[in-house]
């Protein structure tokens, strides 16, 4: 009777550990995927969504690290009882999907999505075939020199460093 109770308790403990491991992986992935999903080029954003994205981005390095350590402990505990190859494979996959967000949370993926324009091409207005007459532009004039940056391109890159009228500027959209 006592042996059956111990086996049931161990079985429930293993089940809880498996569920905990997959929840750790799921939440860790969500912490890095949600900000990427919310803050995308050419996608409408709300103030609430941006607040959520930046909060998750700020907390994800420490939270995903804690989750990765917890996942390592769970995998180590479950590995000893995992006698079949597919259970060990599931443990490795769950651990991977916990370690991957821990690495990704330390990357600046916003910079990957919104990289500054590095090779600026200039053309006189009459030769700028890539700008249509009805395109909106950001325009600046300094010391009698003018420059215009098409919104269509600025919406992707968000920033351009330039020199206009002998003065360095940063145009952003």
N, C-alpha and C positions, 0 to 999 in steps of 0.2 A: 504493500500500500504506500509506504513512504517513498519507495523507488519510483512508483508511477507519478507521485506528486513532484518529485525532483525532476523527472524527465519532462513533465508538462511545464514546470517552471523554466527549465533550460530552453525548451522549445519556444516558449513565449518570449524569453530573453533574446534568443537568436532572431526571432521574427521582429521584435522591436528594434534590434540593432540593424537589421536589413532595411526596415522602413526608415529609421533614422538616417542611415547612410544615403539612401536615395533622396530623402528630404534635404539633407545637407547639399547634395549635388544640385538639386533643383533650385534651391534658394540661392546658392552661390552663382549658378548660371543666370538666374533672373536678375541678380544685382548688377551684372555687367551687360546683359542683353537689353534690359529695359531702357537705360540711358541711351544706348545706341539706337534703339527703335524710336525713341521720342525725338532725339536731336538728329535729324537727318536733313541733308540738303534738299531744298525745294519742297519741304513738307510743312504744313501749317503746324504751329506750336502754340500751346496755351501757357499762360503764366504758371498755372498749377502743374502742368506737365513738366515744364522746365525746372520748377522748384523740386519736383520729385526726382528728375534726372540728375540734377546737381547734388542733391542730398545723397542719392545712391552712389554717385561717383565719388563723393567725399568719404563716405563710410566704407565703400567696397574694399579698399586695400586691407584694412584691419579685420573686417568681418570675414572676408574670404580666406584670410590667413588662419584665423581661428577655426573656421569650418574645415580647412585643409588638414590642420592638426587633428581635429576631432575625427575626420574621415580616416586618417592614417591609423588612429587608435582603433576605430571600429573595424577597419580592414584587417589589422593585425589580429584582433580578437576573433573575427569570423573566419580568417584564413585557416586556423587550426581545425575548425570543425567542417570546413568545406572540403569534402572528400571527392566530389565530382568536378571534372574539368570545367563544366559550364558555370558552376558556382564561382570558381576562381576567376574565370573570365569576366563574369558579372562584377566581381569585386574590383578587378583591374579597371573595367570601364567606368564604374561609379567613382573610383579614385581619380581617374583621368578627368572626369567631368567635374571634379572638385578642385583639382590642381590647376586645370586650365583657367578657370576664372580667377584664381589667386594670382596667376601670372598676368592675365589680361587686365586685371584691376589696376596694375601698376604701369600700364601703357596709357599714353595720351591719344586715345582713338579719335578724339575730336580734331586733333591736329592732322590725323590721317585723312579725315573727311573734308576738312576745310584748310587746305594748304595754301599759303600765299602764292601768288603768281610769281614765278621766278624769271621767266623770259618774257619781258614786256615787249610787245611789238607796237611800233608807232607808225602812224600813217597820217598824212594830211587828210582833212575831212573829205575832200573830193576823191581820194583814193581808198578810203576805208570801206571796201566792199562788204565787210562782215557786219557793218552797222546799217540797219534799215532806217528810212526816214522817220518812222514812227517809234523807233526804239528809244527807251528812256536811258539817260546817261547821268552819271555824277560828273559835275563840271567844277573846275577850279581855275581861277586866274590869279596869278601872283606876278607882280612886276611886269605886267604887259604880256606875259606868256600864259597861254591857256592849255588845259588838257581836259579830256573827257574820257570817262571809263564806263563802258556799257554795263547797265544793270544786269543784263543776262549773264555776263561773265562774272560780275562781282557777286551775284547771288550764289555762285558755287564757291569761289575762292574767298570771298568776304573781305579780303584785305590786299592792298597793293602798296608797295613802297616805291616812291618815285621822287624825282627832283623836278620842280616846276618853278620857273623864274629864278633859278639859282638856289632855291630853298628846298631842303628835303621835306617830303610830306608822307603821310600815311593816309591813304583813302580807304574807307571801310564802309561796308553796307551790311 
